[in-house]
Amino acid sequence: MQSDSPAQIGIVGLGGIGHYHADLLADQPAADLVGGVDISGDARRAFSEKYNVSTYEQVGDLLDVADALFVTTPNRFHEEYTIDALEAGLDVLLEKPLAHTLESAERIVEAAHAAEGFCMVGFNNRFSAPVEVVKQYQADGRFGEFSHIEANYVRRRGIPGRGSWFTSKEVAGGGSLIDIGVHAIDLALYFLDFPTITEVSGTARSQFGTREDYAFVEMWGDDIGPQGFDVDDSVSAFIRTAKGQTISLDVAWAANRPTNDEFVLRGTEAGAKFDRSSHELTVYEDSKAGRDHLTDAEIETRASDTHKAEQRYFIDHIGSGTTPERNTVEEGLAVQRVIDAIYRSSEAGRAISLD
């Protein structure tokens, strides 16, 4: 329902990303933070003191005072909180990935289809200015047809706290692939307009997280050690589409190589390279005008916070009472299916058909 009043936003999951969203909400004039939910008493107290809002142990208490929820919990708990909110008529911004398993993701989508409100998935990189430039150039026909995308999200050392929920398959659903690879897959599919995937071949490895002598310079969270580390720390995959387009995927929390956040897009009329971390964008073209020549155009854009832009888009749709066309649950499910297929391919040692 359209409304001129500020959207009343609650946050479920009061860890680091929950605090980050709360900080950004302070700059959103069309929204107010009204409360938070976490099972941890310490987390609730810290959040309440910092943001001067009520916090609760049970989500039902927050559903009574909020118009919408940001769900920023560990992956395993996405389903229960999201479905509770949707069934109560609230809108939901659900942090990526959609869920920890494909089956859980499918249940979220089913609930979203039946709900009065909407659910949007937190693929914030789509709101990067260079990505939006690429999409507009694509719509204008500048690239022709994309045929292949190299999607990279590789850290030299970047396991996010050994012993945390991120490194537990039961809670996270996977490791590097479902944590950061999900962004690489989503952007690649987004650039290809979410084509039909026909075949996925992948290998998931765990070569660093299980080592007692894992050497690193910095780590998000505490390093409890390799005990309980049962997820992948790198993944390589190849994806085919029904139209013959392909994606090569390289993802790692840790690898003995330089970091790489580049997306290389090959089109029939032009190509592009986008660096996700630096936001640098270069367009590659050729012409026979005058003399045969090649052109490399560096595109400069204004820096912006992608999470803040994502929030604004979500809040605008709450205010207008319309369903977002970007970051839909259907797109989140398509990404989840690729993740599931990569893991199944790695386990089977062969390509997986999705026909």
C-alpha positions as CSV (number, residue, x, y, z in Angstrom):
1,M,0.0,0.0,0.0
2,Q,1.3,3.4,-1.0
3,S,2.3,5.6,1.9
4,D,3.8,9.1,2.6
5,S,4.9,8.1,6.1
6,P,8.5,6.8,6.7
7,A,8.7,3.0,6.4
8,Q,9.2,1.4,9.8
9,I,12.2,-0.9,9.4
10,G,13.2,-3.8,11.7
11,I,16.5,-5.7,11.5
12,V,16.7,-9.5,12.3
13,G,20.3,-10.5,13.0
14,L,22.2,-7.9,15.0
15,G,25.8,-8.8,14.0
16,G,28.2,-6.8,11.8
17,I,26.0,-6.6,8.6
18,G,23.0,-5.7,10.8
19,H,24.8,-2.8,12.3
20,Y,26.0,-1.7,8.9
21,H,22.4,-1.6,7.6
22,A,21.3,0.3,10.7
23,D,24.1,2.9,10.2
24,L,22.9,3.4,6.6
25,L,19.3,3.7,7.6
26,A,20.1,6.9,9.5
27,D,20.6,8.6,6.1
28,Q,17.4,7.3,4.6
29,P,14.8,10.1,5.1
30,A,11.9,7.8,4.0
31,A,12.6,5.1,6.7
32,D,12.9,4.8,10.5
33,L,14.7,2.0,12.4
34,V,12.2,0.7,14.9
35,G,13.8,-2.3,16.4
36,G,15.9,-5.5,16.2
37,V,15.8,-9.2,16.8
38,D,18.6,-11.5,17.9
39,I,18.8,-14.7,20.0
40,S,21.9,-13.3,21.7
41,G,21.2,-11.1,24.8
42,D,24.6,-9.4,24.4
43,A,23.8,-8.5,20.8
44,R,20.4,-7.2,21.7
45,R,21.8,-5.0,24.4
46,A,24.6,-3.6,22.3
47,F,22.2,-2.8,19.4
48,S,19.6,-1.2,21.7
49,E,22.2,1.1,23.3
50,K,23.8,2.1,20.0
51,Y,20.6,2.9,18.1
52,N,18.2,3.7,20.9
53,V,15.6,1.2,19.7
54,S,13.8,-1.8,21.3
55,T,15.2,-5.2,20.7
56,Y,13.5,-8.6,21.0
57,E,14.4,-12.3,21.3
58,Q,11.3,-13.3,19.2
59,V,10.6,-12.0,15.8
60,G,6.8,-11.8,16.5
61,D,7.3,-8.8,18.7
62,L,9.1,-6.9,15.9
63,L,6.4,-7.9,13.3
64,D,3.9,-6.0,15.4
65,V,5.7,-2.6,15.0
66,A,7.5,-2.9,11.6
67,D,6.4,-2.4,8.0
68,A,9.4,-4.3,6.7
69,L,12.4,-6.3,7.8
70,F,16.0,-6.6,6.9
71,V,17.0,-10.2,7.5
72,T,20.8,-10.4,8.1
73,T,21.1,-13.7,10.1
74,P,23.3,-16.6,9.3
75,N,22.1,-18.4,6.1
76,R,20.4,-21.3,7.9
77,F,17.9,-19.0,9.6
78,H,16.9,-17.0,6.5
79,E,13.9,-19.2,5.8
80,E,12.1,-19.0,9.2
81,Y,12.4,-15.3,9.6
82,T,11.6,-14.3,6.0
83,I,8.6,-16.6,5.8
84,D,7.3,-15.3,9.2
85,A,7.6,-11.7,7.9
86,L,6.0,-12.4,4.6
87,E,3.1,-14.3,6.2
88,A,2.6,-11.2,8.4
89,G,2.3,-9.0,5.4
90,L,5.7,-7.3,5.7
91,D,8.2,-6.6,2.9
92,V,11.6,-8.2,3.3
93,L,15.1,-7.3,2.2
94,L,17.0,-10.6,2.6
95,E,20.8,-10.6,2.6
96,K,22.4,-12.9,0.1
97,P,22.3,-15.9,-0.4
98,L,18.6,-16.7,-0.6
99,A,19.1,-19.6,1.8
100,H,21.7,-22.3,2.9
101,T,20.2,-25.0,0.7
102,L,18.2,-25.1,-2.6
103,E,15.2,-26.7,-0.9
104,S,15.1,-23.9,1.7
105,A,15.4,-21.3,-1.1
106,E,12.5,-22.9,-2.9
107,R,10.3,-22.6,0.2
108,I,11.1,-18.9,0.5
109,V,10.1,-18.3,-3.1
110,E,6.9,-20.2,-2.6
111,A,6.1,-18.0,0.4
112,A,7.0,-14.8,-1.5
113,H,4.6,-15.7,-4.3
114,A,1.7,-16.2,-1.9
115,A,2.5,-13.1,0.2
116,E,0.9,-9.7,0.2
117,G,4.3,-8.1,0.6
118,F,7.5,-8.6,-1.4
119,C,10.9,-10.1,-0.8
120,M,14.1,-8.6,-2.4
121,V,17.5,-10.3,-2.2
122,G,20.6,-8.4,-1.1
123,F,22.8,-8.5,-4.2
124,N,24.2,-5.0,-3.6
125,N,26.8,-5.1,-6.3
126,R,24.1,-4.6,-8.9
127,F,23.8,-1.1,-7.5
128,S,27.4,-0.2,-8.3
129,A,27.6,2.7,-10.7
130,P,29.8,0.9,-13.3
131,V,27.4,-2.0,-13.3
132,E,24.5,0.3,-14.0
133,V,26.5,1.9,-16.8
134,V,27.2,-1.5,-18.3
135,K,23.5,-2.4,-18.2
136,Q,22.5,0.8,-19.9
137,Y,25.1,0.4,-22.6
138,Q,23.8,-3.2,-23.0
139,A,20.2,-1.9,-23.4
140,D,21.5,0.6,-26.0
141,G,23.0,-2.2,-28.0
142,R,26.6,-1.0,-27.6
143,F,27.9,-4.5,-26.7
144,G,25.9,-6.5,-29.2
145,E,25.3,-9.9,-27.6
146,F,27.4,-11.1,-24.7
147,S,28.9,-14.5,-25.4
148,H,31.2,-15.2,-22.5
149,I,31.8,-13.7,-19.0
150,E,34.8,-14.3,-16.8
151,A,33.6,-13.9,-13.2
152,N,36.3,-13.6,-10.5
153,Y,36.1,-13.1,-6.8
154,V,39.4,-14.3,-5.5
155,R,41.1,-13.4,-2.2
156,R,44.7,-14.2,-1.5
157,R,43.9,-14.6,2.2
158,G,40.3,-13.9,3.3
159,I,38.7,-16.8,5.2
160,P,36.1,-15.0,7.4
161,G,36.9,-16.3,10.8
162,R,37.7,-20.0,11.1
163,G,35.3,-21.5,13.6
164,S,32.6,-18.9,12.9
165,W,29.2,-19.8,11.3
166,F,30.7,-18.9,7.9
167,T,32.9,-22.0,8.0
168,S,30.2,-24.4,9.1
169,K,28.3,-26.2,6.3
170,E,25.4,-26.9,8.6
171,V,24.8,-23.2,9.2
172,A,26.2,-21.5,6.1
173,G,25.4,-24.2,3.5
174,G,28.9,-23.9,2.0
175,G,32.0,-21.8,2.1
176,S,33.6,-19.5,-0.4
177,L,31.1,-20.3,-3.1
178,I,28.0,-19.5,-1.1
179,D,29.6,-16.5,0.7
180,I,31.3,-14.5,-2.0
181,G,30.9,-16.7,-5.1
182,V,27.2,-16.0,-4.9
183,H,28.0,-12.3,-5.9
184,A,30.1,-13.4,-8.8
185,I,27.4,-15.8,-10.1
186,D,24.6,-13.2,-9.6
187,L,26.5,-10.5,-11.5
188,A,27.4,-12.8,-14.4
189,L,23.8,-14.0,-14.7
190,Y,22.6,-10.4,-14.4
191,F,24.8,-9.3,-17.3
192,L,23.4,-12.1,-19.4
193,D,19.8,-11.2,-18.4
194,F,19.4,-14.5,-16.4
195,P,19.5,-17.0,-19.3
196,T,18.4,-20.6,-19.0
197,I,21.3,-22.7,-17.6
198,T,21.8,-26.1,-19.3
199,E,25.0,-27.4,-17.8
200,V,27.3,-26.7,-14.8
201,S,30.7,-28.2,-14.2
202,G,32.6,-27.3,-11.0
203,T,35.2,-28.3,-8.5
204,A,35.1,-27.2,-4.8
205,R,38.3,-27.4,-2.8
206,S,39.3,-27.1,0.8
207,Q,43.1,-26.6,0.8
208,F,43.7,-23.8,3.4
209,G,41.0,-23.6,6.0
210,T,41.8,-27.1,7.4
211,R,45.5,-26.4,7.9
212,E,47.1,-25.8,11.3
213,D,49.7,-23.6,9.6
214,Y,47.3,-21.4,7.8
215,A,49.2,-18.1,7.5
216,F,47.3,-14.8,7.1
217,V,47.8,-11.1,7.7
218,E,44.3,-10.2,8.7
219,M,41.0,-12.0,9.2
220,W,37.4,-10.9,9.7
221,G,36.5,-12.4,13.1
222,D,38.6,-14.6,15.4
223,D,40.7,-17.5,14.2
224,I,39.6,-20.5,16.3
225,G,41.6,-22.9,14.1
226,P,40.7,-25.6,11.6
227,Q,38.4,-27.6,14.0
228,G,35.0,-27.6,12.5
229,F,36.0,-26.1,9.1
230,D,34.0,-28.3,6.8
231,V,33.4,-26.0,3.8
232,D,35.2,-25.1,0.5
233,D,37.7,-22.3,0.4
234,S,37.9,-22.1,-3.4
235,V,35.8,-23.1,-6.4
236,S,36.3,-23.3,-10.1
237,A,33.4,-23.7,-12.4
238,F,32.1,-23.5,-16.0
239,I,28.5,-22.7,-16.8
240,R,26.7,-23.2,-20.2
241,T,23.4,-21.5,-21.2
242,A,20.7,-22.6,-23.7
243,K,21.8,-19.8,-26.1
244,G,25.4,-21.0,-26.1
245,Q,26.7,-18.3,-23.7
246,T,29.2,-19.3,-21.2
247,I,30.6,-18.3,-17.8
248,S,33.9,-19.2,-16.2
249,L,33.9,-18.8,-12.5
250,D,36.9,-18.5,-10.2
251,V,36.2,-18.0,-6.5
252,A,38.4,-18.2,-3.4
253,W,38.7,-17.2,0.2
254,A,42.3,-18.2,0.0
255,A,44.7,-18.9,-2.9
256,N,48.4,-18.5,-3.6
257,R,47.9,-15.9,-6.2
258,P,47.0,-12.2,-6.4
259,T,43.5,-11.1,-5.5
260,N,41.1,-10.7,-8.5
261,D,37.7,-9.1,-8.5
262,E,37.5,-8.6,-12.2
263,F,34.5,-9.3,-14.5
264,V,35.5,-9.6,-18.2
265,L,32.6,-9.4,-20.6
266,R,32.9,-10.4,-24.2
267,G,30.3,-9.0,-26.6
268,T,29.9,-9.3,-30.4
269,E,30.2,-5.5,-30.8
270,A,32.3,-4.5,-27.8
271,G,33.5,-5.8,-24.5
272,A,34.2,-4.6,-21.0
273,K,36.2,-5.1,-17.9
274,F,34.7,-4.2,-14.5
275,D,36.8,-4.4,-11.3
276,R,34.3,-4.9,-8.4
277,S,36.7,-3.7,-5.7
278,S,38.1,-0.6,-7.4
279,H,34.9,0.2,-9.4
280,E,37.1,0.7,-12.5
281,L,35.3,0.1,-15.8
282,T,36.9,-0.1,-19.2
283,V,35.0,-0.6,-22.5
284,Y,36.8,-2.3,-25.4
285,E,35.7,-1.4,-29.0
286,D,37.0,-1.6,-32.6
287,S,36.3,0.3,-35.8
288,K,37.2,0.6,-39.4
289,A,36.6,4.3,-39.4
290,G,39.5,6.0,-41.2
291,R,41.8,3.1,-40.4
292,D,41.3,-0.2,-38.6
293,H,41.7,0.6,-34.9
294,L,41.0,-0.4,-31.4
295,T,39.6,1.8,-28.6
296,D,39.9,1.4,-24.8
297,A,37.5,3.8,-23.0
298,E,38.0,4.2,-19.3
299,I,34.6,5.1,-17.7
300,E,34.7,7.3,-14.6
301,T,31.8,7.3,-12.3
302,R,31.0,8.9,-8.9
303,A,31.7,6.7,-5.9
304,S,28.6,5.5,-4.1
305,D,27.7,3.0,-1.3
306,T,26.0,0.0,-3.0
307,H,24.2,-1.1,0.2
308,K,22.8,2.4,0.6
309,A,21.6,2.5,-2.9
310,E,20.0,-0.9,-2.5
311,Q,18.3,0.2,0.7
312,R,16.9,3.3,-1.1
313,Y,15.5,1.2,-3.9
314,F,13.9,-1.2,-1.4
315,I,12.4,1.7,0.7
316,D,11.1,3.5,-2.4
317,H,9.1,0.4,-3.4
318,I,7.7,0.1,0.1
319,G,6.5,3.8,-0.2
320,S,5.0,3.3,-3.7
321,G,3.4,-0.1,-2.8
322,T,5.0,-1.7,-5.9
323,T,7.1,-4.8,-6.2
324,P,10.8,-4.3,-7.1
325,E,11.9,-5.5,-10.6
326,R,15.5,-5.9,-9.4
327,N,17.0,-8.5,-7.1
328,T,13.9,-10.7,-7.2
329,V,13.5,-14.0,-5.4
330,E,13.2,-15.7,-8.7
331,E,16.7,-14.4,-9.6
332,G,18.0,-15.4,-6.2
333,L,16.6,-18.9,-6.8
334,A,18.4,-19.0,-10.2
335,V,21.7,-18.2,-8.5
336,Q,21.0,-20.8,-5.8
337,R,20.4,-23.5,-8.4
338,V,23.8,-22.8,-9.9
339,I,25.4,-23.0,-6.5
340,D,23.7,-26.3,-5.8
341,A,24.7,-27.7,-9.2
342,I,28.4,-26.7,-8.7
343,Y,28.5,-28.5,-5.4
344,R,26.7,-31.6,-6.9
345,S,29.1,-31.5,-9.9
346,S,32.1,-31.4,-7.5
347,E,30.8,-34.3,-5.5
348,A,30.0,-36.4,-8.6
349,G,33.2,-35.5,-10.5
350,R,31.3,-34.7,-13.7
351,A,29.2,-32.0,-15.3
352,I,25.6,-31.6,-14.1
353,S,22.7,-31.1,-16.7
354,L,20.0,-28.7,-15.7
355,D,17.8,-29.2,-18.8
